[in-house]
Amino acid sequence: MRLLVGLGNPGPEYERHRHNVGFMAVDDIHRRYGFGPWKKRFQGLVAEGVVDGEKCFVLKPQTFMNLSGQSVGEAMRFYKLTPDDTLVFHDELDVAPAKIRVKKGGGHGGHNGLRSIDDHIGKDYWRIRIGIGHPGDKDRVHGWVLGNFAKADEAWLPKLLDALSDELPLLVKGEPEKYASRVASLTQPPRPKKEKGDPPAG
């Protein structure tokens, strides 16, 4: 079994925030794989489904970001899962927009949701770091993270969410590197076609 956690803040006013891209990712997974109805449990919303033959639960903590670990810890203990079975989708300032990184363990990088999860279950869970980019000035970070995705982001955001869902069986089967690679190949812009008569590269 796997616990797929999306991080975000509850409420319609936060829905399109960059900080809520984890919620967006698990909402897409919930739709794509026909998970059951959302139920209020573990201080969050949880739903059950199957991904490529593997039983999975999707969880959206409703505690607000900085207390996410309370919800994740409750669900993990109830389902008798380990941090290794837990996959957390979250926004990442230090990754370029439309890119992802997948890693197990590591620091929280100032992310309050991860800090809370570290406190409740330790650090040995999987993180799917969804790049939202950096505004370039640390004084602008708060407004950037808690601001809506821009119109220009519509060029890549739906495509990335689709890829995260489409390739999920690889992640669930324990092939994180392959998952990250496939998502990258599905979301990078196509290379321009070489015209006849172009000089050779290099």
C-alpha positions as CSV (number, residue, x, y, z in Angstrom):
1,M,0.0,0.0,0.0
2,R,1.0,3.6,-0.6
3,L,0.0,6.9,0.9
4,L,0.1,9.7,-1.6
5,V,0.0,13.1,0.2
6,G,-0.6,16.4,-1.5
7,L,0.4,19.5,0.5
8,G,-1.6,22.8,0.4
9,N,-3.9,25.1,2.4
10,P,-7.6,24.3,2.6
11,G,-10.2,26.8,1.3
12,P,-11.2,28.3,-2.1
13,E,-9.1,31.4,-1.6
14,Y,-5.9,29.3,-1.7
15,E,-6.9,27.0,-4.5
16,R,-4.7,28.4,-7.3
17,H,-1.8,29.4,-5.1
18,R,1.7,28.0,-6.0
19,H,1.9,26.6,-2.5
20,N,-1.1,24.4,-3.4
21,V,0.4,22.6,-6.3
22,G,0.6,19.4,-4.1
23,F,-3.2,19.5,-3.7
24,M,-3.5,20.0,-7.5
25,A,-1.3,16.9,-8.1
26,V,-3.3,14.5,-5.9
27,D,-6.6,15.9,-7.2
28,D,-5.5,15.0,-10.7
29,I,-4.4,11.5,-9.5
30,H,-7.8,11.1,-7.7
31,R,-9.7,11.9,-11.0
32,R,-7.4,10.0,-13.3
33,Y,-7.5,6.7,-11.4
34,G,-11.2,6.8,-10.3
35,F,-10.5,6.9,-6.6
36,G,-13.5,6.6,-4.2
37,P,-15.2,9.6,-2.7
38,W,-13.2,12.0,-0.4
39,K,-13.9,11.3,3.3
40,K,-13.0,13.5,6.3
41,R,-10.5,11.6,8.4
42,F,-7.1,12.1,10.0
43,Q,-7.6,15.9,10.1
44,G,-7.7,15.8,6.3
45,L,-9.5,14.5,3.2
46,V,-8.7,10.9,2.2
47,A,-9.8,8.7,-0.6
48,E,-9.0,5.1,-1.6
49,G,-8.1,3.7,-5.0
50,V,-5.9,1.3,-7.0
51,V,-3.0,2.3,-9.2
52,D,-1.7,-0.5,-11.4
53,G,-2.8,-3.1,-9.0
54,E,-1.4,-1.4,-5.9
55,K,-3.8,-0.2,-3.2
56,C,-3.3,3.5,-2.6
57,F,-4.7,6.3,-0.4
58,V,-4.6,9.9,-1.4
59,L,-4.5,12.4,1.5
60,K,-5.0,16.2,1.6
61,P,-4.3,17.5,5.1
62,Q,-6.8,20.2,6.1
63,T,-4.8,21.5,9.0
64,F,-3.1,24.3,7.0
65,M,0.4,23.8,5.8
66,N,2.5,24.2,8.9
67,L,0.6,21.4,10.7
68,S,0.5,18.9,7.8
69,G,2.5,16.3,9.7
70,Q,-0.3,15.8,12.2
71,S,-2.6,14.5,9.5
72,V,0.1,12.5,7.7
73,G,1.3,10.9,10.9
74,E,-2.3,9.8,11.9
75,A,-3.0,8.3,8.5
76,M,0.4,6.5,8.3
77,R,-0.1,4.9,11.7
78,F,-3.7,3.9,11.0
79,Y,-2.8,2.1,7.8
80,K,0.3,0.6,9.4
81,L,2.6,2.2,6.7
82,T,6.2,3.3,6.9
83,P,7.8,6.6,5.8
84,D,9.1,4.6,2.8
85,D,5.5,3.9,1.7
86,T,4.7,7.7,1.9
87,L,5.0,9.9,-1.1
88,V,4.6,13.6,-0.6
89,F,3.8,16.0,-3.5
90,H,4.8,19.6,-2.7
91,D,5.9,22.9,-4.2
92,E,9.6,23.7,-4.4
93,L,11.1,27.1,-4.8
94,D,14.6,25.9,-5.7
95,V,13.4,23.9,-8.7
96,A,12.6,25.6,-12.0
97,P,8.9,25.8,-13.1
98,A,7.7,22.7,-14.9
99,K,10.5,20.6,-13.6
100,I,10.4,18.0,-10.8
101,R,12.8,16.3,-8.5
102,V,12.2,13.0,-6.7
103,K,14.2,12.1,-3.6
104,K,13.9,10.3,-0.4
105,G,14.9,12.1,2.8
106,G,16.8,15.3,3.0
107,G,16.1,18.7,4.6
108,H,12.9,20.7,4.5
109,G,14.5,23.7,2.9
110,G,12.3,26.1,4.9
111,H,9.1,24.4,3.7
112,N,6.7,24.5,6.6
113,G,4.7,21.5,5.4
114,L,7.8,19.3,5.2
115,R,9.2,20.6,8.5
116,S,5.9,19.5,10.2
117,I,6.0,16.0,8.5
118,D,9.7,15.6,9.5
119,D,8.6,16.3,13.1
120,H,5.9,13.7,13.0
121,I,7.2,10.8,10.9
122,G,10.9,11.5,10.5
123,K,12.7,12.3,7.2
124,D,12.7,9.0,5.4
125,Y,9.7,9.6,3.2
126,W,9.6,10.3,-0.6
127,R,9.3,13.8,-1.8
128,I,8.1,14.8,-5.3
129,R,9.3,18.3,-5.5
130,I,7.3,20.3,-8.0
131,G,9.2,23.3,-9.3
132,I,7.5,26.7,-8.9
133,G,10.7,28.7,-9.4
134,H,12.0,31.6,-7.3
135,P,11.0,35.2,-7.6
136,G,14.7,36.2,-7.4
137,D,14.5,38.2,-4.2
138,K,14.0,36.6,-0.8
139,D,11.7,39.5,0.3
140,R,9.3,38.5,-2.4
141,V,9.2,34.8,-1.6
142,H,6.1,35.0,0.7
143,G,4.0,36.7,-1.9
144,W,5.2,34.4,-4.6
145,V,4.4,31.2,-2.8
146,L,1.1,32.5,-1.5
147,G,0.1,34.0,-4.9
148,N,-1.9,32.5,-7.7
149,F,-0.1,30.8,-10.7
150,A,0.3,33.4,-13.5
151,K,-1.5,33.2,-16.8
152,A,1.9,32.2,-18.4
153,D,2.0,29.1,-16.2
154,E,-1.0,27.6,-18.0
155,A,1.5,26.7,-20.8
156,W,3.1,24.1,-18.6
157,L,1.1,23.4,-15.4
158,P,-1.7,21.2,-16.9
159,K,0.8,19.2,-18.9
160,L,2.9,18.6,-15.9
161,L,0.0,17.5,-13.7
162,D,-1.1,15.1,-16.5
163,A,2.4,13.6,-16.6
164,L,2.7,13.2,-12.8
165,S,-0.6,11.2,-13.0
166,D,0.1,9.3,-16.2
167,E,3.5,8.0,-15.0
168,L,2.4,7.3,-11.4
169,P,2.5,3.5,-11.7
170,L,6.3,3.8,-12.0
171,L,6.5,5.6,-8.7
172,V,4.1,3.2,-6.9
173,K,6.2,0.3,-8.2
174,G,9.3,1.8,-6.6
175,E,11.0,3.2,-9.7
176,P,11.4,6.9,-8.7
177,E,14.3,7.6,-11.1
178,K,12.4,6.2,-14.1
179,Y,9.3,8.2,-13.0
180,A,11.2,11.5,-12.8
181,S,12.8,10.8,-16.2
182,R,9.5,9.9,-17.9
183,V,7.8,13.0,-16.5
184,A,10.7,15.2,-17.8
185,S,10.5,13.7,-21.2
186,L,6.7,14.3,-21.4
187,T,6.9,17.9,-20.3
188,Q,10.0,19.3,-22.0
189,P,9.4,21.3,-25.2
190,P,10.1,19.4,-28.4
191,R,13.4,20.1,-30.0
192,P,13.3,22.2,-33.2
193,K,13.4,20.0,-36.3
194,K,16.6,20.2,-38.3
195,E,16.1,21.8,-41.6
196,K,17.8,20.5,-44.8
197,G,21.0,22.3,-45.4
198,D,21.6,23.3,-41.8
199,P,25.2,23.2,-40.8
200,P,26.1,20.2,-38.5
201,A,26.0,20.9,-34.8
202,G,29.3,21.6,-32.9
